[in-house]
């Protein structure tokens, strides 16, 4: 005879069910949208039976527990789909973060993005069929027996206590374990998308083998998935690598992997960014310097970069001496400071450099301009007395704010504190962290604490900008360093005529000029404001008879400081206008008899069908004013 079990529901009500009734059967009556549940506070999947009096809580797809469970189910479906297409595939343990999932695997052949649609179709077929998933709750030791032929999964299990319980699920030819329960109803896994194929070192360690990774995103509602797919489509349209090729901005070559070649148009934008910041820094009395690209290895040992950074550096020999390409500019600036005697009256010394640096990034991490092996840092190092620390940090933040307002970027701030591999004394670190926090508080910044993510030589303020797609990018940074001046035995003569140690502030606004350019390309979708646009005006002749007139205007506009191109090809006017639109030139002028005779233009703005009539002098003045004011709109 079946035994009756009492269950207590979240609202406090009590119900009786037959012993061994599963949560799946119970949820049909009390919470049809449940994904997983808990029994007496312990998370379980819906296949779990009740064998004693318990308190039950159910979680739907809107909950963190429900989202995690759906993520796990999609990961299992993905493994099954890959196994169907590539029977030899060996999977690492799938990973997740919020709504994102990724699965690393060993597969004999390289995967391409083309396979993602095939995998999605296979997964959706499985969901439609509603194939049964087997569920069990096992100890780690028992799970190891199931996965004994998979070294990748065994490595993950070996990090757990052998007596710990894990959830193990089987679907078709694959099995997987999770620390949390998975959803068991395949229909709950309908709202997903696979987004990218890439390489990834096993366990994130470059010393391990390179696996292949599939990334995806999982959502509880169709509306969320639709929004994500729209975001992916817009991201693809804005891809800086795609636009970089279409707009002749930059290129890459296998002869220098991860090292960008700037074409004319791209270099114009890069130079304009540099000019803008150079002028702003001059206003605040920064002195620009330049240091060598290659310096002796002993310099990097002295600075501390050797111990913390040598795996990311490039080395060479010159005669019998070991040299390295600089990964950072700060040691060179320390040498400049030390080259002559300094007085307390000289401080602060604000030293700036657009310094080209080299860092050995692993090939799997390279990503257009966003992750390269050589880039230009808009670096500044400010040498200060202790009583000047807060005012100089405040000034650095003021400059950063001025720059980001030009681009219309909203940004957030975080304070990154002492890492595990820190250099120096804890007391100095505490003082540095307190100084940064005080400045942020005094200036009214709301900020988050990022524990343990400071540089090895000091804590830092990191600035995260939001682009047009609401994506976050960490660019600007302000770092307070009590350590490196000591490493180089830097000193100045104080007011008592005694040697004193300066403090060093590291500051970057763009961070990497190259990465910032990549962000801007995507932020503006290639349609740069007038001051940054490689070509600000395109002149098009209506007929061949107007070619000489276009040539004259071309020279006149360029002499006025307007970056101008002309299109006098023997093509239809409509085609030439469309081509200029594709190049995203801010202003297009079609030049015919009327324009040449009256000196008035029908001005067409990029992205607009509206045509405005302006005389030549007013138009030239408009373009020059917009460039000078660095207007975000045109």
Secondary structure, DSSP 4 states (H G I P E B T S, - for coil): -PPEEEEE-TTS-EEEEETT-BHHHHHHHH-TT-SEEEETTEEE-TTPBP-S-EEEEEE-TTSHHHHHHHHHHHHHHHHHHHHHH-TT-EEPPPEEETTEEEEEEE-SS---TTHHHHHHHHHHHHHHHT---EEEEEEHHHHHHHTTT-HHHHHHHTTS-TT-EEEEEEETTEEEEESS-----GGGG-SEEEEEEEEEEGGG-TTSPEEEEEEEEE-SSHHHHHHHHHHHHHHHHH-HHHHHHHTT-EE--GGGTT--EE-HHHHHHHHHHHHHHHHHHHHTT-EE----SEEEHHHHHHHTHHHHHGGG--EEEETTEEEEE-S-SHHHHHHHHHTS--BTTT-SEEEEEEEEEE----GGG-BTTTB-SEEEEEEEEEEE-GGGHHHHHHHHHHHHHHHHHHHT-EEEEEEE---TT--S-HHHHHHHHHHHHHHHHHTT--EEEETT-SBTTB-EEEEEEE-TT--EEEEEEEEEESSHHHHTT--EE-TTS-EE--EEEEEEEEEEHHHHHHHHHHHTTT---TTT-S-SEEEEESSGGGHHHHHHHHHHHHHTT--EEEE--SS-HHHHHHHHHHTT-SEEEEE-HHHHHH-EEEEEETT---EEEEEHHHHHHHHHHHHHHT-S--
